[in-house]
């Protein structure tokens, strides 16, 4: 019913920037909270940033001051602007949406070289 498609991942040098996008389609309501998670090899999936329907945001301590989550409700799209990237940010980044059940995108790989 809800489909999430991430884009914008890639290979970047430490200190560089990337912007991830997540386009949502189907029975999507802007009132629902959406979020970005990431999972590194051998690690559990962790919350990176979340944005609520009315705008407030939350960030993992590890990315505060470097990452910014935003939304464009007209396009049913959320973004993750990632600045000052570190090798520790290397992971698959997943878009998340909750509507009775959990919806996940397939993920986009972000690799930060030292």
BAFI-3210 file (N, C-alpha, C; in Angstrom, 3 decimals, decimal comma, padded with zeros to 6 digits):
// residues 114
n [1|2|3|4|5|6|7|8|9|10|11|12|13|14|15|16|17|18|19|20|21|22|23|24|25|26|27|28|29|30|31|32|33|34|35|36|37|38|39|40|41|42|43|44|45|46|47|48|49|50|51|52|53|54|55|56|57|58|59|60|61|62|63|64|65|66|67|68|69|70|71|72|73|74|75|76|77|78|79|80|81|82|83|84|85|86|87|88|89|90|91|92|93|94|95|96|97|98|99|100|101|102|103|104|105|106|107|108|109|110|111|112|113|114]
n.u [000,817|001,965|004,797|008,243|011,008|014,363|017,048|020,162|022,421|025,920|029,468|031,683|034,193|035,691|034,470|032,969|029,743|026,393|023,094|020,256|017,247|013,820|011,173|007,758|004,919|001,520|-000,836|-000,304|000,047|000,631|000,551|001,721|004,618|007,879|011,063|014,665|016,740|019,748|022,038|024,937|027,495|027,403|026,168|023,268|020,206|019,783|018,214|018,482|017,453|014,352|011,230|008,408|004,852|004,106|006,485|008,575|011,781|014,020|017,217|019,847|022,460|024,968|024,879|023,996|024,075|025,378|023,771|020,648|017,213|014,431|011,307|009,052|005,964|004,238|005,419|005,512|007,891|010,852|013,980|017,476|019,996|023,371|026,219|029,743|030,731|031,729|033,894|032,648|029,995|029,352|027,088|024,040|021,328|018,021|014,689|011,811|008,423|005,413|002,272|000,102|001,372|004,881|006,723|009,289|011,898|014,023|016,613|019,652|023,023|025,595|028,847|031,700|034,848|038,121]
n.v [-001,210|001,233|002,635|003,106|004,765|005,122|007,353|008,787|007,928|006,953|007,044|008,910|011,232|011,597|014,285|015,326|015,825|014,566|014,204|012,532|011,176|010,320|009,076|008,790|006,788|005,750|004,937|007,367|009,535|012,761|013,360|011,396|010,253|010,199|008,707|008,332|005,559|003,666|001,048|-000,519|-002,843|-005,807|-004,560|-003,482|-002,112|001,370|004,339|007,350|009,938|011,650|012,975|014,737|015,119|017,804|019,131|019,143|017,765|014,996|013,774|011,372|011,327|011,053|012,281|014,847|018,263|017,805|016,395|016,940|016,575|016,853|017,792|017,599|018,017|018,351|016,883|014,428|013,575|012,986|014,201|013,764|015,633|015,354|016,376|017,037|014,386|011,262|008,367|006,568|006,925|005,287|003,101|001,301|003,221|003,638|004,488|005,140|004,531|004,724|003,233|001,827|-000,571|-001,266|000,358|000,052|001,372|000,078|000,724|002,658|002,744|004,273|005,244|006,258|007,358|007,348]
n.w [000,000|000,718|-000,693|-000,602|-001,837|-001,889|-002,734|-003,861|-002,532|-002,367|-003,070|-001,150|-000,109|003,143|005,072|003,073|001,421|001,107|-000,213|000,640|-000,689|-000,230|-001,761|-001,420|-002,118|-002,841|-000,291|001,368|004,079|005,120|007,772|009,236|011,010|009,664|008,980|008,944|008,959|009,584|008,724|009,432|008,327|010,226|012,326|014,229|012,945|013,198|014,440|012,708|012,079|012,575|011,492|012,394|011,734|011,936|011,752|013,844|014,660|015,293|016,225|016,080|018,493|017,362|014,896|015,148|014,353|012,001|010,173|008,492|008,518|006,383|004,799|002,011|001,592|-000,554|-002,528|-001,382|-000,181|001,679|002,954|003,579|004,459|004,506|005,969|006,450|006,447|007,867|008,018|009,753|009,214|007,179|005,758|005,007|004,204|005,239|004,463|006,463|007,372|009,219|009,361|010,812|010,237|009,834|007,322|004,999|002,995|000,363|000,768|000,498|-000,386|001,433|001,346|002,956|002,463|003,922]
ca.u [000,000|002,905|006,082|009,276|012,155|015,469|018,036|021,160|023,598|027,094|030,791|032,123|035,344|035,447|034,304|032,074|028,310|025,432|021,702|019,401|015,838|012,894|009,897|006,702|003,747|000,478|-001,702|000,602|-000,523|001,701|000,450|002,523|006,041|008,791|012,390|015,792|017,544|020,904|022,575|026,294|027,781|027,603|025,496|021,824|019,673|019,628|017,551|019,354|016,688|012,916|010,515|006,995|003,952|004,064|007,796|009,659|012,723|014,875|018,429|020,787|023,546|026,125|024,748|023,538|024,943|025,913|022,686|019,389|016,079|013,422|010,224|008,293|004,701|003,654|006,045|005,561|009,304|011,699|015,375|018,482|021,212|024,467|027,429|030,890|030,615|032,822|033,859|031,702|028,660|029,163|025,984|022,872|020,354|016,665|013,549|010,829|007,099|004,509|000,847|-000,446|002,510|006,115|007,093|010,703|012,474|015,014|017,892|020,649|024,348|026,458|030,196|032,553|036,240|038,997]
ca.v [000,000|002,344|002,307|004,076|004,576|005,999|007,654|009,768|007,344|006,843|007,089|010,273|011,346|012,166|015,722|015,685|015,882|013,872|014,392|011,392|011,449|009,205|009,380|007,907|006,699|004,897|005,530|008,121|010,695|013,600|013,454|010,344|010,476|009,473|008,696|007,673|004,634|003,156|-000,207|-000,818|-004,282|-006,350|-003,731|-003,408|-000,909|002,415|005,568|008,474|011,172|011,523|014,230|014,582|015,697|019,259|019,706|018,875|016,735|014,378|013,246|010,622|012,174|010,916|013,063|016,198|019,310|017,426|015,932|017,653|015,927|017,801|017,181|018,350|017,294|018,414|015,823|013,218|013,239|013,470|014,304|013,763|016,324|014,854|017,166|016,630|012,943|010,519|006,950|005,896|007,075|004,281|002,210|001,373|004,129|003,217|005,345|004,455|005,137|003,888|003,413|000,573|-001,469|-000,598|000,347|000,328|001,381|-000,967|001,223|003,190|002,608|005,432|004,839|007,410|006,932|008,140]
ca.w [000,000|000,753|-001,283|-000,305|-002,704|-001,539|-003,753|-003,471|-001,919|-003,199|-002,449|-000,905|000,776|004,464|005,042|001,995|001,669|000,263|000,135|000,355|-000,897|-000,101|-002,386|-000,951|-002,970|-002,312|000,726|002,220|004,750|005,635|009,223|009,852|011,189|008,809|009,570|008,313|009,736|008,865|009,215|008,996|008,390|011,553|013,318|014,158|012,351|014,187|014,030|012,409|012,194|012,387|011,323|012,676|010,743|012,044|011,563|014,796|014,256|016,289|015,634|016,892|018,970|016,501|013,668|015,453|013,856|010,696|009,309|008,583|007,881|005,947|004,040|001,034|001,578|-001,887|-003,316|-000,559|-000,164|002,754|002,578|004,624|004,062|005,321|005,814|007,271|006,567|008,463|007,664|010,627|008,654|006,139|006,083|004,148|004,797|004,938|004,760|007,291|007,498|010,005|009,130|011,297|010,121|009,438|005,913|004,782|001,670|000,144|001,237|-000,417|000,220|001,613|001,713|003,204|002,478|004,764]
c.u [000,853|004,241|007,053|010,493|013,215|016,378|019,046|022,396|024,753|028,362|031,242|033,326|034,944|035,437|033,353|030,616|027,543|024,037|020,905|017,962|015,038|011,555|008,875|005,521|002,760|-000,377|-000,864|-000,118|000,597|001,666|001,295|003,990|006,836|010,201|013,405|016,481|018,772|021,383|023,938|026,529|028,067|026,929|023,984|021,395|019,398|018,937|018,578|018,637|015,224|012,302|009,032|006,149|003,948|005,440|008,887|010,504|013,503|016,052|019,179|021,934|024,735|026,067|024,281|024,569|025,528|024,820|021,435|018,309|015,048|012,372|009,637|006,988|004,031|004,194|006,066|006,991|009,966|013,149|016,256|019,739|022,313|025,727|028,519|030,896|031,904|032,767|032,862|030,257|028,364|028,113|024,996|021,834|018,958|015,659|012,492|009,540|006,212|003,069|000,130|000,588|003,722|006,345|008,534|011,016|013,504|016,413|018,768|021,994|025,064|027,807|031,071|033,984|037,078|040,059]
c.v [001,265|001,866|003,451|003,761|005,606|006,225|008,638|009,214|007,273|006,845|008,533|010,253|011,935|013,686|016,207|015,624|015,033|014,262|013,184|011,852|010,177|009,642|008,335|007,943|005,705|005,651|006,242|009,336|011,480|013,749|012,407|010,742|009,622|009,622|008,067|006,790|004,257|001,871|-000,447|-002,318|-004,740|-005,578|-003,819|-002,096|000,124|003,634|006,667|009,793|010,883|012,902|013,968|015,376|017,216|019,905|019,395|017,685|016,203|013,734|012,367|011,540|012,169|011,787|014,487|017,229|019,028|017,049|016,772|016,881|016,985|017,076|018,160|017,589|017,296|017,310|014,484|012,680|013,783|013,396|014,158|014,405|015,929|015,637|016,643|015,133|012,311|009,075|006,156|006,019|006,051|003,263|002,210|002,211|003,776|004,289|004,524|005,258|004,183|004,251|002,124|-000,535|-000,653|-000,740|000,794|000,445|000,276|-000,545|001,756|003,216|003,948|004,932|006,080|006,917|007,879|008,852]
c.w [000,000|000,216|-001,047|-001,152|-002,352|-002,742|-003,180|-002,805|-002,895|-002,387|-002,331|000,028|002,116|004,389|003,971|002,405|000,674|000,708|-000,317|000,188|-000,712|-000,645|-001,969|-001,909|-002,370|-001,311|001,775|002,787|005,388|007,147|009,943|009,956|010,204|009,366|008,640|009,336|008,924|009,516|008,587|009,082|009,815|012,667|013,156|013,516|013,440|013,591|013,832|012,653|011,935|012,247|011,507|011,692|010,744|012,042|012,557|014,366|015,444|015,582|016,615|017,291|018,013|015,248|013,914|014,999|012,496|009,697|009,539|007,831|007,532|005,124|003,039|000,867|000,200|-002,785|-002,600|-000,476|001,095|002,297|003,808|004,047|005,026|004,993|006,737|007,509|007,080|008,000|008,508|010,146|007,569|006,572|004,928|004,871|004,294|005,318|005,490|007,381|008,267|009,702|009,514|011,275|009,706|007,942|005,780|003,306|001,550|000,552|000,125|000,293|000,264|002,090|001,811|003,343|003,321|003,947]
res [x|x|x|x|x|x|x|x|x|x|x|x|x|x|x|x|x|x|x|x|x|x|x|x|x|x|x|x|x|x|x|x|x|x|x|x|x|x|x|x|x|x|x|x|x|x|x|x|x|x|x|x|x|x|x|x|x|x|x|x|x|x|x|x|x|x|x|x|x|x|x|x|x|x|x|x|x|x|x|x|x|x|x|x|x|x|x|x|x|x|x|x|x|x|x|x|x|x|x|x|x|x|x|x|x|x|x|x|x|x|x|x|x|x]
***
